[in-house]
Amino acid sequence: MLTSPTLRLTLVQMRRSVGRLAAAGLAVVISTAFVAATLQAGTVITRTTYDQVAAQYADADLVVFDREGTMTAADVDAVRDVDGVAAADGFQGAYAELVHGGRAVYQSLVGAPSDPRLSPLVLADGAWPDRPDRIALPADAAELFGVGVGDTITSTRCIQGERPAVDKNGAECFGGRQAVERLTVSGVVDDPRGAYAAGGGVAVVTPKALRDRLASVPADGGKADAGSADGAGRKKADAADGKKADAADGTNTAGPAGMRTLVVALDHPGDPAAVAAARDALAAAVPSATGVTTPREYAQDVVSAISDGQNIVYLVFVLALAAVSLVVAGLVIANTFQVLVAQRSHTLALLRCVGAGTGQVYRGVLLEAAVLGTVASAGGIVVGSLLVQAGLLVAPNFDLGVTLPRSVPLSLPVVLGPLGVGLLVTLAAALAPARAASRVAPLAALRPSDAPGRHGTGRGRGVLAALATLGGLVLLGAGVALGMDGRVDVGLFATVLGGSVSLAGVIVGSVFWLPRVAAGFGRLVGAGGPAARLASANALRNPRRTAATSTALLIGVTLVSMMTTGAASARAALDDELDARFPVDLQLTGTTLDRDGAPAAVPAVVTEALADVDGLGAVVPVTNLSAERADGGRPVQVAVVDPADLRAVANTPADADLLRPGTLVVPERAARLYGLEGADTVELTGPGGDLTLDVVHSGSRSDRAYLTPHDLDALAPDHPAGELWAGVDDEHDAADVVTAVQDAVSTTGETVGIAGIVVQRSAYQQIIDVILAIVVGLLAVAVLIALIGVANTLSLSVIDRTRENAMLRAIGLSRGQLRATLAVEGMVIAGVGAVLGVLLGLLYGWAGATTALSTLGTVPLVVPWPDVAAVLGVALVAGLVASVVPARAAVRIRPVAALATE
């Protein structure tokens, strides 16, 4: 237990050493602020990502989902009859051709919500449709038609029948007759959460009108999900992919009796007991349901499904970043506090001389560290919270494409975590110096010494550093291997631990090799005169001081380089994954069907209209074919396209490189769907005869195989091109281009289905960009930590060398030469730390990204050269500023007065 004299003496010493404690305290503040900001930003990232995915579920309390898509209207009624349920709606969608003033739009439709909480749409004007002849248009469509509330538009659709019919334009309406309806615009709706952006927005009709349209759709004639990555007219074949498609656009067009999700609003939202009771009751009411969950949990499941079950957001941008920040914070605090305590060794020795026991000295140092750690950590939490709050206040001024929370999401772990970390690491940093001070004999301790001292550079330290470095690198490699083997959680833990241990080994062993490397760099600039040569010699004169100064910056630069490299590598891997899942930016499908039920050719006037759309790249024709197999296996859905055309529009050019006459390029998902995994050849049959093709497997995620027009002529001659594929230029906004395409097509008088897949792809990229933007903000804090660390160690070393500098002045060194000596020394030492930090950061960043994202495939090493150059520049400036500013104070002291200082 601490005695009263020890407490009083400690507080007196702290008051007398405010200037020195301020440096260590500032490091603690910045470090704990970094930890607090990381944890809070991680919460913001997670919440924002889940909110983006869950936007289509609006403010529903629960989601009932069936991955097979078999829920019916009877299930909706059963849910509505459950006790505690205020409202429930089925998640379904249809399509309609809307015409007005010579303009036509092929528009997605959803039913009006029974409760406003169940729809992400909001009324900008008018009212929800309450009769079958009413419709609420999206704002873009209303503007395109030039209509408002009360105006009338026309809708056409096919009514299923026994024989084909011909519409007024001479086009065949497969399966029946064409109905023309006059619809009154009851309202205009906005989609503030972007839930339906991928499909170009949705119009709203009554639930009965929606059911009537779904009932008139032939079994295989429905369009694909709006925003689906793989075209129209094909159902999702497996549960996971079906769930992701449903989550992407909020529509389900599997037919009148095929709903994947029901959204539910409760009488008592937010009441845990009511939610739990409703879960059980809903599961009993809908036996076919796969599960009952909250929208947030369902969104989390969907985000995890993007990486085959691994939650990328949590693993990469929260868990890893927080773990690394804790390690770095501890190293910076330990380094700064070690130098500080070593500088006070004379004071501690005097206490021993006047009767203080070793226990009192030991406990006094720890008490001082505890007070400093507690006060500074509390300040760090406040600073970190203010930084995140400032970011949230500034974020709305930028077009981020997502809605961020308005206030910092505080929780007990977010507050207590940084406080505990700051206190514990400060105490841990003080243990070794306190023990060393208490063990030194009083008279021996009174001898002058250069802090932080010359002890601890023996063979044992070197062996420990080598074992830690090599062992950490081995553990790092094992973590990467585990991640690539699918065990991401364990692999990421091993990677972070291995990186931390190896970095600690590098820092512990830096006293042996870093001064020599710094001296070598110094000799390169030795031609600059005596100041440069003296700076080079100083790097070797006190190895501990040189190592302590350089490692302070090495830690910060390693963190910055690691994050930028990891972010760049992760972005490249995620971009590749998005390319694989969304192989084409824009798909336009003809809505007229021939006698066989296949889409007829897209009219030439549509292709001509697209030529004037700004931001639209190449537009190529594509033929869809359901090819029968000679072995009786499942028919293969084929996209017939010229290899050069595919290369011009596809986000996966490797598919075009594989496509040639005599081959069938089969992506991974298509191989799974059609049972072609591992197949070398396949025999297809068609009106033109049989065709044996070599199967070439590709890594894309399309659900269609690729075939050349040359092979189509042999298999099914004169088959029309029922689709157009187009690319969107990267420098243009995807949503604006899709809107422009809709506008251009509407002027042709033709009805064409438009799937703006690029909008959905862009939405995912916006999420990634927001995450990376937040990480960059955290990196600014990391740079500040590095600057504080360099300033602390260099400033204390300059103070410690007051007598040495005075002696140099006395033998003829000018003030300018002294400034130059310190400046060169600071820049050389900082430069060495920065170069090593960049190299370590490249290794750690790539290893972390590879481990966390290994389920997506190969993660390339992407070197962010602009960031690397910026980091090196900042490091050199930091070394210059941190050494020159204290030097200004040193040169102001007269040599005689400086020699008299203690």
N, C-alpha and C positions, 0 to 999 in steps of 0.2 A: 504494500500500500504506500502511496506517495506521502511523504512527510510534508508538513507545512513549510519548513524552510526551503525544501526543494521546489515547491510550487511557487513560493515568492521569488526565489532566485531565478527560476525559469522565466517568469513573467517580466522581471527586471531586465534580464538579458534580451528578451524579445523586444522590449521597448528600446533598448540601446542599439539593437541591430535591425531596426526597421528597414533601413536601406538595403541591407543584404537579404533579409527575409522577403522583401518585396519581389526580388527577382525570382526566388523559388516559389513564392506564393502566386506570382503571375503565371508561371509554368503550370502550377496545379489548376488555376482558374481556367486557363486555355484548354488544358487537357480534359478536365471534367466537362467543360462546355462542349468539347468535341464529342465526348461520350454521350452527354445528354442530347445534343443535337442529332447525333446518329440514331439514337433510340427513338426520338420523337419523329424524325424524318422517316424512319422505317415504318412507323405506325401510319404516317401520312401516305407513304407509298402504297402500303397494303390496302388501306381504306380506299384510296383513289382507284387502284386497279380493280378491286372488287366492285366498287360503285359503277365503274365504266361497264363492266360485264353485266352487272345486275340491273342496268338501266331499264331494260325492257320489262322488268317485273315491277317497275314503279315503286309504290309504297305498300305492296302486298305483304302480308305477315307470313304466309307459308306458300310453298310451291309443292304441288303433288306432281310427281313425274313418273312417266312410264317409258323406258328406253326403247321399247318395241313399238310405241306409237299406236296402242290399241284402245285407249280410253275413248268413251263415247259420250253423247249428250246425256245419256242416262246416268253416267258417272258424275257429270256436272250437277245434275239434279240431286243425286245422292249426297254430294258434298254440301250443297246448299241447305239440305235438311239436317245437317249435323248441328248439334247444340253448340252455341258460341260462334257460329259462322255468320258474319254479317252479309257477305257477298262472295260469289265465286264465279269465275269465267274460264272457259276453255281457250286455249291458245291455238288458234287456227288462222289461216290466211288463204285468200284466193286472189284471182286476177280479173281485171275487166278492161275492155277497150273503151276509153272515154273520148268523146269527140265533141268539139265545139268550134264554130267559126273556121272550119277547114283545117283545124289542127286535131291531131289524134295522139293519145298517150296510152300506153299499155301500163296500167296502174295496179299496184298491189292493194289489196283490201283487207281490213280487219273489222271485227265486230265492235260495236259501241260498248263501252264498259258498263257493267251494272252498278259500279261504284267508281268514282274518280280515282280512288286509291289504286285501282287495278290497271291503270293505263299510264304509260309514260307521256302520252300526248296531252296537250293542254289546248283549250279553246282560245284562239286569238280573236274570234268574232263569231257571233251566232250561237247555235246550240247543237247538241249531239242529234243525229238523226233518230226520229222516233217512229218513222213509217218506212215501208219498203221502198217508196219512191223518193226518199231523201238520202243525201250523201254529204259528208263533211270532207272537204278537199284539203290536202296539204297546201301550205302557203305557196310553194313553188308552182304547183299545178294551177292554183287559182290565178296566180300572176301570169302564167303562160297563156291560159285561156282568156284572161281579162274579165273574169267573172267575180261576183261577190255573193253575199247571202241573198237568197231569193231568186237568183238567176237559174236558168235551166240548161243542163247539158244532156248529151245523149250517150247511152251505154249500149254496146252490142255484145251478145254472147251466143254461144251455140247451145241449143236444147237437145239433149241426147234423144235419139230416135233409132228406128230400125234401118233407115236408108239415108244415104248422103243427101244433102241439099245444097243448092247453089245460092249464095247471097246476091245482093243487088249489084255487086261489082263483078260478078262472074266467078268469084273464088268459092271453092268448095268448103262447106262447113261439115267436117267429118262427123258422122254418127247422128245427124239429125238436121234440124232447121235453125235458122238464125233468128234470135229475138232482139228487137230494138226497144229500149226502154228510155223514157224521159225522166231524168232525175233532177230534183230541185236541190240546190245547194243550201243546206241548213246551217252550215258553219264552216269556218276555216281553222285548221289545227296546226299547231307548232310542235316540233319534236326537240325540246331544249336539251335533252340528254343524248341525242343522236342514236336512239335505240334502233331506228329503221333507216339510218343513213345509207347503209350498203345497198339497199334496194331502191334508192331514189325516193324514199318517203312512202307513206301509206295514206290511203283514203279510208274513211270510216263509214260503214253502213250498219243497218240494224242486224242483230244476230240472226234473225230469221232470213233476211236477204242473203246473208253470208252462207247460211246452211243451204238455201236454194241453189246458190251458185255451185257450191261444192257437190251437191247431189247431181248436178247436170254434167259434171266432169267425167269423162270416160275413165275406166280403171287405170289406164296407163297413159292418159293424155294430159295429166296435170303437169304444170311447170315445176321446175326445181325450186328449192328454197331460194328466196331473194337473197342475193349475196353469197350463194353457194359458190365454192371455189371450182366446181367441176361441171357447170353447165346446167341444162334444163332437161326435164323429162326423165330423170333417173332418181330412184329412191335410195336413201342411205341404207347400206347393207349391214352395218354392224352398229351395236349400241353406242359405243364411244363416239364414233364419228357422227352418228345421228344426233347425239346430244349436243355435240359441238356445233353442228349446223343449225340446230334449233336455237341454241344460245346466241348464234351470230346474228340472226335477223328477226327472231320473234315470230316467225310464221311456220305453219306446218301444213303442207299441202298433200299429205298422204291420203286424202280422201275424206268423205263426210264422217267416217267412223274411225278416224285415226288421229288422236291427239296425244302429243308427248307430254304436255304440261298443262296443269290447271293452276291458276293463281287464286289465292284465298285471302280475304280480309276478315278479321275477327272483330267480335263485339268489344273485346277488351284488349286492344293491341298493346304490346309491351309488358303484359302481365305474364311472368314466367309460368305460373301455374296454369293459366288459361292456354298458353301456347303448348305446354306439355300435354295437357288434356286433349287439345285439338289434334295434335300429332297422332295420338293413339286412335282417336275416333275417326280421323280421316283415313288412316291406314286400314281400319276395319271397314269403312264405307266403300273403299275402292280396292278390292282385293287384287286387281291386276296391276296396281301401282308398284313401281320399283322402290319408291321411297317417298317420304314426306320430310321436307327440310325448309329452312328459311332461305329467302333470296340470297343473303350474304353467303350462307354455307353452299348453296347451289353454285353461286358464282365462283367460290373458292374451288369447288370441284371442277368447274369448267376450266379455270386458269391452270389447275394442276394437270388437266387432261391435255393441254397444249403440249406439255413436255412428257407425255406418257406417264402421268401420275406424279411427277415431281413438281413441287411448288417452287418455281424459279424465283418468284418475287421474294419469298421468305428466305430461301436458301442463299441466294446471291446477294441481294441488296439489303437484307436486314441482318441475318445471322452472321454472315461472313464479315460484313462491314463493322458490325458492333464488336465482334470478337477481335478483329484487328485493331480497332480503335482502343480497346482495353489494353492490349499488349503494348501499343505504341505509347499510350498515355503513361503506363507504368515505367517504360524505359526512359522517357523524357524527364519525368519527375525524379526517378532514381539518379540520373546523371546530374541534374541540377542540384539536388539536395546533397549529393556526395561531395561536390565541390564546395558547397556552402559550409557544411560541417567541417571539412578539412581546413577551410580558411580560418575557422575559429579554434583551431587546436591549441594555440597559445593561451587563449582565455580558459579553456578547459584545463590545461596544465596548471595554470595559476590556481584554479579552484582546488586541484589536488594538493598543491603546496600549502594551502591555508587550512587543510583538514578535511576536505570533502572526500568521502569514500568512493570506491569504484562503482558501487551500486547507485549512489546519489548522482554521479556524473552520467551513468548509463540511463537511469530513469529520467533525468532532467532532459537529455537529448530527445528521448522518446516522447516525453510530455510536450516538448516544444514542437516536435513533428506532428503530434496529435492535434494540438491547437491550430497549427498552421494548416494541416490537411482538412480539418473540419470547416474552418472559416473560409478557406479558399475554395473548397469543393462546393459549399453552399453558394458562393458567388459564381462558380462555374455553371451550376444548374440554372441560375437566373440568366446568365449571359447566353447559354445555349438555348434556353426557352425563348429569349428575346430574338435571337437570330432566326429561329424557325418561324416565330410569329411575324417577324419582318418579311421573311420570304413569302409567307402566305398572304400578307397584305399587298406585296408588290406583284405577285403572280397574276392577279386578274388583269393587269395592264398588258399582258402578253397573250397571244393567241395560242394557248397550250392545247386546246381541243378537249380538255377534261375539266371537270369541276373539282376544285380543291376545297377542303374544309376551311372555315373562316378563322378558327382558333386552334391553338396548340392542344392536341389530345393528351392531356396529362393523366398519368396513372401512377399508382404506388411504385411499381418497379422502375418507371422512368425517373422518379425522384430519388428513391432510395438507392438504386443501382449506382448512379454516378457518385452519390455521396459516400457510399461504402467503398467504391473503387478509389476515390481520391484519398480517403482516410487510410485505407489499407496499404496502398502503394507508397504513400508518404512515410508511413511507419516502417514498411519493409525497406525503403530506401535509407532510412536512418539507422537501421539495425547494425549494419557493418561499420559505419563511421563511429557510432556510439560505442560499440564493442572495442574498436581499436583505440579510441580515446581513453576508455576506462582501463585499458591494460598497459598503457605506457607509463613508465615511472615518471614522477613529477619533474625531477631534474633533467632527465633525458628529453622529456617533452618540451622543455624550455629552449632546446637548441633550435636555431632557425632551420626551416625546411621549406621547400617549394611545394605548395599545395598543388595538386591533391596528394603529393607524396610519391616516394619511389618504391613503396612496398607492394607486394602482391604480384610481381612480374616474374615469379619463379617458374620452375618446370611444371609444378602442379597446375598452375593457372593455364599454361600452354596446353597441357594434356586435356584439361577440362574443356577448353575452347575448341580444340580439334574434335573431341568426341561429340560435343554439342553440335558443331557445324556439320560434320559428316552424318551423324545420327539423324539430325533434323532433315537433311536433304534426302536420306533414305526414306524417312517417314513421309516426306513430301511426295516422293515418287510413288510410294505405296498408296497414298491417298488418291493420286491421279489414276492409278491402276484400278483401285476399288470403284472409283466413280465411273470409269469406262466399262466396268463389269456390271454396272447397274445399281451398285450399292452407294448411292449418292450421299445419303445422310452420314454414314460411317466414313466414306471417302473424304467428304468435306471437312469433317472433324479432324481426320488425320492430316489433311493438307494444311489446315490452319495451325494445328499443333506443330507439325513439322516445320512449317515456315517460321513460326515464332521461335522454336528451339534453335533452328539454324541461324536466325538473325541474332538471337542472344549469343550464340557461339561466336559469330563474326564480331560482335561488339566486345565481348570479353577478351577475345584474342587480338583485338585491334591494336593494343598497346605494343605488340611485338612487331607487326609489319607495317601498320599505317604510317608511323613517323618516318620510316625509311622510304616508303612510297612518296610521302609528301616532300621529303628532302630531295628525292630524285626529280620530282616536278620542279622543285625550287631551283635545282641546279640548271634546269633548262632555261630559266629566266635569269641565271646568275650573271649573264653579260650585262645586265641592267645596272651594275655598279655595286658598291659596298652594301647598300641597303638590301638589295636582293640576295646577295651572298649571306649576309647576316641573318636574313629571314630563313634561308635554307638551313643554316646551322641551328637556329632556334628550334626548328622542327624536331631535331634529334636531341637537343640539349635536355629536354624534359619530355620523355615519351608519354607519360601519363597525361600531361597537360595537352599535348598535341592530340592524343587519342580522344580525350574527353571533349575537346572542342570539335573535332571532325565528326565524331559519332553523333553528336547532337543534331547536326544537319543530315547525316546519313539516314537517321531514323525518319525524319520528315520527308526527305526526298524519296526514300524507299516506299513510303506510304503513297505519296503522290504518284510516283511512277507506276506502282502496282495497281492503283485504282484506275489510272488512265489506260494502262495496257489491258487490264481486265475488262474495263468497259468497252474499249475498242474491239477486243477479241469477242466479247459477248455479243456486241452489236452485229459483228460480221456473221457469227454463228446463227443469231436469231433472224437476221436478214435472209440467210440461206434457208432457214426453216420456213419463213414466210413465203419465200419464192417457191419452195417445194409444195406448200399447202395452197398457194394461190398462183398457179402457173401462168394465168392470163389476167390482164388488168380489166378488160371489158369484153363482155359477150353480148351480142345482139342476135336474137333468135326469131325467125319468122313464125308468126302465129297461125298462118294458114296451113292446114294439114291436107295431104293428098288422100287418095282412096285407101291407102294402106295405113293411114294414121301417122305417117312420118312427116316432119316439117317440110313444106315446100321451099323452093329457093327464095332467098331474101331478094326483094325487088331491087333492080339496079338503081332506081332513083334514091334509095336509102344510102347506098354506097356513095353516090355522087354528093348527097347532102353532107356526109361526114367529112368530105375533103376540105370543107371550109371551117371545121371546128378547130379553134386554137388550142394547142396543148395535146392534141390527139396525134399519136404516131402512126405507124403503119396499120392499115386495115386489110385483113386477108380473109378469103372465103374458106369455110370449113364444112365438110360433109359429115353428118352423123350417120352411123350405120350400126345396127344390131346384127352382128355376124353370127350365124349358126355354126356350130362345130360338128365336124364329121364324127367325133367320138360321143356325141350326145351330151356333152357337158354343157354347163351354163353358157348361154350366148354371150359373146364378148362385145361390149360397147366400144366402138371404134370412132376416133376422130381422124378423118382423112384430110391431110394437109401437106402441101409441098414443103420439103425440108427448109428451103430458103425462106418461105413465108413463116414457118414456125420459129425459125431463128430470129425473125424480125419482130415478133410480138411476144414470144414466150419469156417468162422470167427464169426459165430453166433451159438455157441454150444447149446444155449437154444432151437433152432429148433430141434436139434437131441434129446434133452431130452424130447420133446413133441411127437416125432414121435414113433408110435407103431402100431401094426396091428389093423385094424378097425378104424383108424383115418386118416383124411386128414389135415395136418398142412398148414394153409393158412396165409402167411405173409400179412401185411397191404396193400401193393400195389396190390397183387394178389386178395385180397378180393374186392378191389375197381374195378379192371379190370373186374372181372367175376361176379360181383353182389352178393357176398357172405358175405357182411358186416352184422354182426349180426346173420348170419345163424348158427344153431346148428347142422344140418345134411344136407347131400347132397346125392342124388342117381345118380351114374354114370353108364353108359352102355357101353359095349364093346363086342368083339367077344366071350368072355368067359361067358357073362351073365351080369346081373345087380348086383350092389354092393352099399349098403347103408353104408355111413361112417359118423362118428362123426366129425364135423368141429372144429378144435382147432386153435384159432387165435394166431399169434405170432407178435412180434414187428419188424421183419426184413423188408427189402424193396424189396425182390426178387419178380419178376413177375410170378414166378412159385410156385405152391403148391407142397408139399412133400408127397410121398406115399411110403409104404414099398414094397419090392419085394414079400412078401407073398400075399398082396392084388392085386398086378399086376397079379400074376398067376391066380387069380379068375376072373380078369377083362379082361386081354388080354394076354393069355399064349404065350410063345415063342417070345415075343417082344424083339428085340435086344437092347443091350446097345450102343447107338449111340454117347456117349460122355465119356470123361475121365475128372475128376476133380482132381486138385492137389493143395497142399499148398506149399508155399515158406517159407523157414526158415527166421526168422527175421534178423539174423546176416549176411545174404547175400544180395548183391545188386539185387533188383528186375529185373532191365533191363538186368543185366548179366545172371541171371538165365533164363529169357525168351529167350535170344539169345542162350544159351546153349541148351535149349529145342528144338528150331528151328533147330539147328545144328544136334542134335541127331536124330530128326525125319527125317531130310533130307537124312540121310544115309540109311534109311529103304526102300527107293523107293516108299513109300506110301505117298499119299497126305492127309494131315490132317489140318483142320483149327485151328489156335492157337489164342486164345484171351488172351493176357497178361493183364488181368484186374488189377493185382497187380501193374503194372507200373503206371497206372492211379491213383490208390489208393496211391502209393508211392509219386506221384507228388503232390497230395493234402497234404500229410504229410510233404513233403519238404517245402511247403509254410508255414505250421504251424510251423515247426522247425525254419525257417528263422525269422518268427514273434517273436517267443519266444527268439531266440538268440538276436534280437534287444532289446527286453524287458529286458533281462539279462544285456545287456550293459547299459541300462538306470538305472538298479538297482545299478550298480557300482557307478553311480553318486549320487544315493540316499544315499548309504553308506557314501560317501564322505561328503554329507550334514550333516549326523548325526555326523560324526567325528568332523566337524567344529563346530557344535552346542555345543557338549560336551566340546571341547577345549575352546571355547569362554567363556561359563558360568563358567567352573571350573577355568580357568585362572584368570578371573576377581574376582571370589570369593576368590581365594588364595591371590590376591593383596589386596583385601579388608580386609583380616584377617592377614595382616602383623603384626599389634600390638598384636593381640591375639597369634599368633605363637611366637612372641618375648617373650611374658610373659611366655609361656610354656617353652621356652628355658631357661629363667631366673630362673625358679623354678626347673630346673633339667632335663627337657626332652632332650634327646640327638638328634643329627642330624639324626641318623638312625631311632630313634623312631618317629621323626617328619615326615620323609619320609614315614615310614610305616603307620602312622596315615592317611596321605593324600592319600596314595595308597589304603588302605582298604576302606576308605570313598568313594573314586572315584569308586572303583570296586563294592561296595555294591549298591551305588546309581545307577550306570549304569546297574548293573544286574537286579535291580527291574524294571527299565524302559524297559529293553530288554524283560524280561519275560512278562510284561503287553503288550508290543508292539507286541510280538508274538501272544498272545491270541487275541488281537484286530485284528491283521492282518489276522488270520485264519477266524474270523467272517466276516470281510469286504471282503476278497478275495472270500470266498465261496458265499457270498450274491451277489457280483457283477457278478461272473461267472454264477450263477443260474439265475439271472435276464436277462442277455444278451443272454444266450444260452438256455433259457427255452423252446423255440420252438423245440429244438432237443430232448427233453425228460428230464429225471431226471439227474441232475448234481451232481455227488458224491463229498463229501468232501474228498479231497486228501491232506494229510499232508505231505509236502516234508521234511521228517525228516533230511536228510543231509543238506538241506538249513537252517532249523531251528537251527541245531547244529552249523553250520558255523556262523549264525547271532549272536547267543548267545556268541560264542567264540570271535567274532570281538567286540561285545559290551563290554565284560570284558576287553579285551586288550585296547579298546578305553578309558574306564574309568581309567585304569592303566596309560596309556601314558599321557592322558590329565591332570592327577593330579600329576604324578611324575615329569614331565618336569618342570612345574611351581614351584614345591616344591624345585627343585635344586637351583633355584634362591633365594627362600625364606631362605633356610638354610645357604646361603653364607653371609647373612647380620648379623652383630653382634647384639646380643640382645639389647644392649644399644642404638645402632644407630636405630634399628627398632622401639624401644619404642619412639624415638624422632620424628618419621615420622608422618605426618598429616593424 
